[in-house]
């Protein structure tokens, strides 16, 4: 029964931290989930921490704030502190690990509990070529919509080395132009957040109920892969392996985009962990079968060896390629039509003018804040 509990709760964590699911097995609260990654690519390292909580007979996963988190280079003793950003912990924007280094993860929660990882050594990366995208109007089945949705399937050619065993994981992030940078519900955006207003002085806001704030210049939304794509060369002789599927880009908007694909080189233990996780996510009907112990990764509580700590810290090298995808001719409806661009005139000529309670006029334009999910820095490969 313990494994069934672990199986269910870990599945809920991976699917999403904000979507509640009806548990089918005995409830289990208080389990900690850690999803952590240290990469040789800048901007690709992060730590997510959540805890299972039972609310109104529904088991959900709540993100844990206020933790103290460090990546540590076990050879040099260098420590890198992560900061909290939009519910996720990230290192400085220029942080990257290097091949041959060994790193571990140390976490201390606000309640004093500590969680450490086993050390991870970064192995050398493997190159890939010929990144391409193929459009499919029925790319993948989206459970929450109960229908197939359109998008692009990504493929690469792999330069697999001869006479050695290799394991691969692919991640990607997409960059698409962002129109609206902030939205406030019957509030105004000041000093980086939405605040209450005097509606007698701000009748436009009171009438509309919602105020959109356009980006003050170029801004790109960043999205990340929603599936796990793995490959083992166990049955490959080495050399060029063609047309390997590495991800699906769902059609959230019909704006052109840049996709940056990372091919990560894994150890066998890391591959085995992600293989179990992929099987769970891809085969939800497998809830009746208890998972192997590999679901519990390399995280542990140094003060309580009996505690189950789900998740994993992975440190890995990657090779990266980018591709610009044009989508003007697509006829299918996007999943997120509210951030579609129309024309420059409509964006800037129709800007709402509001007045703050202090009586200072300001336009509905805000800066493009730099986060894991947004950037004003033009992505490599972008074509104006």
C-alpha positions as a printed NumPy array, in Angstrom:
array([[  0.   ,   0.   ,   0.   ],
       [  2.924,   2.378,   0.677],
       [  4.124,   2.078,  -2.909],
       [  0.617,   2.713,  -4.214],
       [  0.482,   5.903,  -2.186],
       [  3.85 ,   7.024,  -3.517],
       [  2.818,   6.222,  -7.056],
       [ -0.373,   8.249,  -6.942],
       [  1.07 ,  11.281,  -5.2  ],
       [  4.153,  11.492,  -7.396],
       [  1.935,  11.331, -10.472],
       [ -0.138,  14.231,  -9.167],
       [  3.022,  16.254,  -8.553],
       [  4.347,  15.763, -12.067],
       [  1.035,  16.572, -13.771],
       [  0.816,  19.898, -12.007],
       [  1.042,  21.634,  -8.668],
       [ -2.174,  23.649,  -8.974],
       [ -4.595,  21.133, -10.456],
       [ -6.33 ,  19.072,  -7.752],
       [ -6.966,  15.403,  -8.44 ],
       [ -9.301,  12.959,  -6.722],
       [ -7.025,  10.341,  -5.106],
       [ -7.993,   6.747,  -5.849],
       [ -6.025,   5.238,  -2.982],
       [ -5.592,   5.976,   0.712],
       [ -4.734,   9.606,   1.395],
       [ -1.175,  10.469,   2.354],
       [ -0.189,  13.949,   3.484],
       [  3.173,  15.48 ,   4.239],
       [  5.272,  13.879,   1.486],
       [  7.953,  16.167,   0.085],
       [  8.591,  16.322,  -3.671],
       [ 11.769,  17.764,  -5.129],
       [ 12.419,  18.36 ,  -8.832],
       [ 15.894,  19.847,  -9.246],
       [ 18.234,  20.322, -12.163],
       [ 21.729,  21.772, -12.644],
       [ 22.713,  22.218, -16.288],
       [ 25.703,  23.239, -18.376],
       [ 23.305,  25.628, -20.178],
       [ 22.694,  29.002, -18.53 ],
       [ 19.118,  29.663, -17.492],
       [ 18.236,  25.956, -17.387],
       [ 18.896,  25.166, -13.715],
       [ 16.128,  25.209, -11.114],
       [ 14.621,  23.603,  -8.   ],
       [ 10.922,  22.938,  -7.331],
       [  9.708,  21.861,  -3.875],
       [  6.16 ,  20.941,  -2.889],
       [  4.292,  19.022,  -0.21 ],
       [  1.16 ,  16.877,  -0.395],
       [ -1.773,  18.449,   1.451],
       [ -5.339,  17.184,   1.895],
       [ -7.943,  19.919,   1.439],
       [-11.673,  19.177,   1.375],
       [-10.959,  15.496,   0.785],
       [ -8.83 ,  16.351,  -2.271],
       [ -5.111,  15.673,  -2.332],
       [ -3.165,  18.568,  -3.83 ],
       [  0.475,  19.59 ,  -3.981],
       [  1.396,  22.941,  -2.474],
       [  4.602,  24.715,  -3.435],
       [  6.859,  25.417,  -0.458],
       [  8.125,  28.982,  -0.111],
       [ 10.848,  30.395,   2.077],
       [ 13.349,  27.556,   1.716],
       [ 17.123,  28.062,   1.817],
       [ 18.732,  26.234,  -1.097],
       [ 22.326,  25.785,  -2.259],
       [ 24.058,  24.02 ,  -5.116],
       [ 27.505,  22.928,  -3.887],
       [ 30.541,  21.961,  -5.944],
       [ 31.854,  19.083,  -3.846],
       [ 35.367,  19.375,  -5.329],
       [ 35.999,  23.093,  -4.919],
       [ 33.569,  23.815,  -2.084],
       [ 31.881,  26.563,  -4.14 ],
       [ 28.304,  27.203,  -3.049],
       [ 25.618,  28.884,  -5.13 ],
       [ 22.469,  30.116,  -3.384],
       [ 19.156,  29.925,  -5.215],
       [ 16.475,  32.592,  -4.897],
       [ 12.715,  32.202,  -5.084],
       [ 11.045,  33.419,  -8.249],
       [  7.399,  32.796,  -9.169],
       [  7.162,  29.729,  -6.955],
       [ 10.434,  28.262,  -8.22 ],
       [ 14.011,  28.485,  -6.955],
       [ 16.66 ,  29.551,  -9.464],
       [ 20.422,  30.29 ,  -9.332],
       [ 21.936,  33.501, -10.758],
       [ 21.14 ,  33.917, -14.458],
       [ 24.747,  33.228, -15.515],
       [ 25.069,  29.995, -13.516],
       [ 26.124,  26.829, -15.334],
       [ 27.936,  23.676, -14.288],
       [ 30.805,  22.152, -16.297],
       [ 31.745,  18.683, -17.535],
       [ 33.719,  16.75 , -14.935],
       [ 32.44 ,  18.742, -11.964],
       [ 30.518,  17.11 ,  -9.123],
       [ 27.604,  18.954,  -7.508],
       [ 25.044,  18.273,  -4.823],
       [ 21.918,  19.997,  -3.53 ],
       [ 21.145,  21.112,   0.018],
       [ 17.708,  22.343,   1.095],
       [ 16.47 ,  23.656,   4.425],
       [ 12.739,  24.307,   4.753],
       [ 11.282,  27.124,   6.891],
       [ 10.354,  24.541,   9.544],
       [ 14.009,  23.491,   9.852],
       [ 13.738,  20.2  ,   7.976],
       [ 16.73 ,  19.439,   5.765],
       [ 16.964,  17.523,   2.493],
       [ 20.213,  16.63 ,   0.751],
       [ 21.03 ,  14.949,  -2.531],
       [ 23.636,  12.395,  -3.423],
       [ 26.455,  14.028,  -5.475],
       [ 26.117,  14.067,  -9.261],
       [ 29.08 ,  14.167, -11.668],
       [ 28.554,  15.786, -15.083],
       [ 29.555,  13.56 , -17.989],
       [ 30.512,  14.826, -21.436],
       [ 27.709,  15.799, -23.838],
       [ 26.925,  14.304, -27.243],
       [ 26.157,  16.378, -30.331],
       [ 22.96 ,  16.362, -32.356],
       [ 22.085,  17.884, -35.727],
       [ 19.222,  18.548, -38.143],
       [ 16.685,  19.902, -35.653],
       [ 13.339,  20.139, -37.481],
       [  9.667,  20.706, -36.726],
       [  6.674,  19.089, -38.453],
       [  3.2  ,  20.585, -38.051],
       [  0.298,  18.288, -37.162],
       [ -3.294,  19.601, -36.693],
       [ -3.872,  16.696, -34.274],
       [ -0.52 ,  16.609, -32.559],
       [ -1.448,  15.261, -29.13 ],
       [ -4.462,  14.477, -26.978],
       [ -5.027,  17.06 , -24.229],
       [ -6.883,  15.422, -21.358],
       [ -8.31 ,  18.597, -19.818],
       [ -9.851,  19.576, -23.171],
       [-10.819,  15.994, -24.075],
       [ -9.621,  16.511, -27.63 ],
       [ -6.581,  16.479, -29.892],
       [ -4.747,  19.788, -30.178],
       [ -2.504,  21.091, -32.978],
       [  1.195,  21.815, -32.828],
       [  4.681,  20.92 , -34.025],
       [  6.551,  17.671, -33.44 ],
       [ 10.312,  18.095, -32.992],
       [ 12.915,  15.701, -34.417],
       [ 16.726,  15.529, -34.363],
       [ 19.541,  13.409, -35.765],
       [ 21.803,  12.008, -33.031],
       [ 25.557,  11.577, -33.393],
       [ 25.796,   8.558, -31.088],
       [ 29.39 ,   7.593, -30.156],
       [ 30.641,   4.109, -31.025],
       [ 31.626,   1.483, -28.429],
       [ 30.06 ,   3.133, -25.389],
       [ 26.672,   3.122, -23.709],
       [ 24.842,   6.454, -23.773],
       [ 21.564,   7.717, -22.367],
       [ 19.737,  10.856, -23.426],
       [ 17.014,  13.188, -22.19 ],
       [ 15.614,  16.079, -24.223],
       [ 14.258,  19.326, -22.853],
       [ 13.184,  22.411, -24.76 ],
       [ 11.989,  25.947, -24.207],
       [ 10.114,  28.114, -26.691],
       [ 10.195,  31.884, -27.087],
       [  7.16 ,  33.685, -28.502],
       [  6.435,  37.42 , -28.612],
       [  4.349,  38.552, -25.658],
       [  1.702,  41.263, -26.043],
       [  0.305,  41.733, -22.525],
       [  2.825,  41.727, -19.668],
       [  0.426,  42.169, -16.729],
       [ -3.308,  41.939, -16.009],
       [ -4.955,  43.393, -12.9  ],
       [ -8.515,  42.617, -11.82 ],
       [-10.112,  45.908, -10.704],
       [ -6.655,  47.082,  -9.65 ],
       [ -3.746,  49.014, -11.115],
       [ -0.185,  47.862, -11.674],
       [  2.3  ,  49.92 ,  -9.665],
       [  5.794,  49.155,  -8.332],
       [  5.816,  45.648,  -9.743],
       [  2.414,  44.456,  -8.48 ],
       [ -1.346,  44.973,  -8.71 ],
       [ -2.72 ,  47.281,  -5.992],
       [ -6.173,  48.459,  -4.919],
       [ -7.459,  51.722,  -6.413],
       [-10.087,  54.325,  -5.656],
       [-12.681,  53.5  ,  -8.308],
       [-14.244,  56.942,  -7.994],
       [-10.99 ,  58.33 ,  -9.401],
       [-10.475,  55.424, -11.831],
       [-13.828,  54.985, -13.479],
       [-12.374,  53.196, -16.52 ],
       [-11.053,  50.403, -14.329],
       [-14.296,  50.177, -12.384],
       [-16.246,  49.829, -15.623],
       [-14.002,  47.28 , -17.293],
       [-13.238,  45.198, -14.2  ],
       [ -9.921,  44.096, -15.683],
       [ -6.971,  46.145, -16.888],
       [ -4.338,  44.817, -19.297],
       [ -0.853,  46.301, -19.327],
       [  1.078,  45.995, -22.566],
       [  4.808,  45.281, -22.639],
       [  6.869,  48.454, -23.071],
       [  9.034,  46.884, -25.761],
       [ 10.061,  43.527, -27.126],
       [  9.21 ,  40.76 , -24.705],
       [  9.181,  36.993, -25.123],
       [  7.166,  34.445, -23.178],
       [  9.148,  31.296, -22.371],
       [  7.395,  27.916, -22.261],
       [  8.89 ,  24.537, -21.427],
       [  8.385,  20.957, -22.575],
       [  5.362,  19.148, -21.146],
       [  6.483,  15.57 , -21.824],
       [  9.526,  13.406, -21.129],
       [ 11.547,  12.207, -24.13 ],
       [ 14.316,   9.658, -23.545],
       [ 16.576,   7.42 , -25.588],
       [ 19.052,   4.638, -24.822],
       [ 21.525,   3.45 , -27.447],
       [ 21.429,  -0.105, -26.08 ],
       [ 20.332,  -1.488, -29.468],
       [ 22.208,   1.014, -31.625],
       [ 25.629,   0.404, -33.12 ],
       [ 26.558,   4.067, -32.92 ],
       [ 26.817,   6.704, -35.631],
       [ 23.932,   8.82 , -36.951],
       [ 20.483,   7.962, -35.57 ],
       [ 17.935,   9.853, -37.65 ],
       [ 14.556,  11.448, -36.892],
       [ 14.425,  10.882, -33.155],
       [ 11.299,  12.521, -31.633],
       [ 12.328,  14.945, -28.9  ],
       [  9.182,  16.898, -28.009],
       [  5.813,  18.378, -28.943],
       [  5.098,  22.119, -29.14 ],
       [  1.398,  22.714, -28.636],
       [ -0.21 ,  25.588, -30.539],
       [ -0.785,  28.054, -27.705],
       [ -0.578,  30.963, -30.18 ],
       [ -0.025,  31.252, -33.911],
       [  2.844,  33.677, -33.383],
       [  6.207,  32.697, -34.816],
       [  8.595,  31.281, -32.253],
       [ 12.1  ,  30.095, -31.528],
       [ 12.528,  26.68 , -29.951],
       [ 15.759,  25.892, -28.11 ],
       [ 16.32 ,  22.153, -27.721],
       [ 18.724,  20.755, -25.135],
       [ 20.036,  17.217, -25.461],
       [ 21.237,  16.013, -22.064],
       [ 23.665,  13.185, -21.464],
       [ 22.605,  11.068, -18.483],
       [ 24.123,   8.394, -16.323],
       [ 22.414,   5.006, -16.366],
       [ 20.891,   5.546, -12.903],
       [ 19.458,   8.905, -13.939],
       [ 18.051,   7.41 , -17.13 ],
       [ 16.371,   4.596, -15.171],
       [ 14.697,   7.145, -12.909],
       [ 13.314,   9.215, -15.787],
       [ 12.235,   6.054, -17.605],
       [ 10.011,   5.12 , -14.646],
       [  8.648,   8.654, -14.503],
       [  7.929,   8.675, -18.24 ],
       [  6.098,   5.345, -18.017],
       [  3.88 ,   6.749, -15.269],
       [  3.06 ,   9.938, -17.127],
       [  2.503,   8.241, -20.496],
       [  0.405,   5.404, -19.079],
       [ -1.939,   6.857, -16.498],
       [ -3.981,   3.653, -16.54 ],
       [ -1.052,   1.976, -14.822],
       [ -2.219,   3.223, -11.413],
       [ -3.218,  -0.321, -10.494],
       [  0.375,  -1.53 , -10.654],
       [  2.764,  -0.51 ,  -7.848],
       [  5.872,   1.281,  -9.109],
       [  9.418,   0.094,  -8.472],
       [ 11.475,   1.74 ,  -5.742],
       [ 13.303,   3.793,  -8.405],
       [ 10.56 ,   6.418,  -8.059],
       [ 12.345,   7.513,  -4.904],
       [ 15.38 ,   9.274,  -6.367],
       [ 18.631,  10.514,  -4.85 ],
       [ 17.167,  12.886,  -2.231],
       [ 17.098,  12.075,   1.486],
       [ 16.5  ,  13.576,   4.913],
       [ 19.872,  13.447,   6.748],
       [ 18.059,  13.488,  10.088],
       [ 15.441,  10.826,   9.289],
       [ 16.52 ,   7.989,   7.011],
       [ 13.015,   6.48 ,   7.176],
       [ 11.36 ,   9.443,   5.476],
       [ 10.312,   9.031,   1.852],
       [ 11.579,  11.932,  -0.256],
       [ 10.203,  11.799,  -3.79 ],
       [ 11.949,  13.389,  -6.718],
       [ 15.512,  13.853,  -7.846],
       [ 18.448,  16.213,  -8.238],
       [ 20.048,  15.826, -11.657],
       [ 23.248,  17.488, -12.869],
       [ 23.908,  16.975, -16.569],
       [ 25.678,  18.377, -19.598],
       [ 23.8  ,  19.4  , -22.704],
       [ 24.225,  20.403, -26.306],
       [ 21.815,  23.013, -27.627],
       [ 20.395,  23.969, -31.009],
       [ 17.703,  26.503, -31.902],
       [ 15.11 ,  26.636, -34.67 ],
       [ 12.869,  29.49 , -35.869],
       [  9.343,  28.297, -36.7  ],
       [  6.931,  30.393, -38.794],
       [  3.234,  29.835, -38.169],
       [  1.353,  32.528, -40.153],
       [ -0.315,  30.001, -42.466],
       [ -1.774,  27.811, -39.705],
       [ -5.581,  27.713, -39.847],
       [ -6.336,  25.884, -36.583],
       [ -7.377,  27.94 , -33.549],
       [ -4.671,  28.537, -30.911],
       [ -5.099,  27.406, -27.312],
       [ -4.255,  30.871, -25.931],
       [ -5.727,  33.404, -28.395],
       [ -5.666,  36.361, -26.003],
       [ -1.982,  37.081, -26.584],
       [ -2.16 ,  37.13 , -30.351],
       [ -0.602,  40.191, -31.985],
       [ -2.779,  42.236, -34.345],
       [ -1.067,  45.445, -35.406],
       [  1.227,  47.991, -33.799],
       [ -1.489,  50.637, -34.026],
       [ -4.026,  48.541, -32.116],
       [ -1.501,  47.794, -29.428],
       [ -0.38 ,  51.36 , -28.792],
       [ -3.204,  53.565, -30.078],
       [ -5.844,  51.931, -27.924],
       [ -3.945,  52.13 , -24.632],
       [ -6.141,  52.848, -21.617],
       [ -5.165,  55.924, -19.635],
       [ -5.748,  55.617, -15.875],
       [ -5.197,  57.824, -12.867],
       [ -3.752,  56.612,  -9.617],
       [ -5.282,  57.598,  -6.28 ],
       [ -2.467,  60.144,  -5.994],
       [ -3.712,  61.794,  -9.165],
       [ -0.685,  60.927, -11.345],
       [ -1.525,  59.871, -14.885],
       [  0.216,  56.801, -16.29 ],
       [ -0.143,  54.64 , -19.381],
       [ -0.989,  50.971, -19.44 ],
       [  2.556,  49.954, -20.33 ],
       [  4.895,  48.02 , -18.029],
       [  8.448,  46.698, -18.335],
       [  9.198,  43.156, -19.464],
       [ 10.463,  41.657, -16.21 ],
       [ 13.249,  39.073, -16.475],
       [ 12.095,  35.718, -15.06 ],
       [ 12.345,  32.039, -15.934],
       [  9.178,  32.502, -17.991],
       [  9.801,  35.877, -19.61 ],
       [ 12.68 ,  37.84 , -21.107],
       [ 13.391,  41.055, -22.999],
       [ 16.635,  39.579, -24.379],
       [ 16.21 ,  38.506, -27.986],
       [ 16.61 ,  34.703, -28.152],
       [ 19.274,  33.241, -30.379],
       [ 17.828,  32.502, -33.805],
       [ 14.99 ,  35.021, -33.629],
       [ 14.106,  36.637, -36.987],
       [ 12.435,  40.06 , -37.006]])
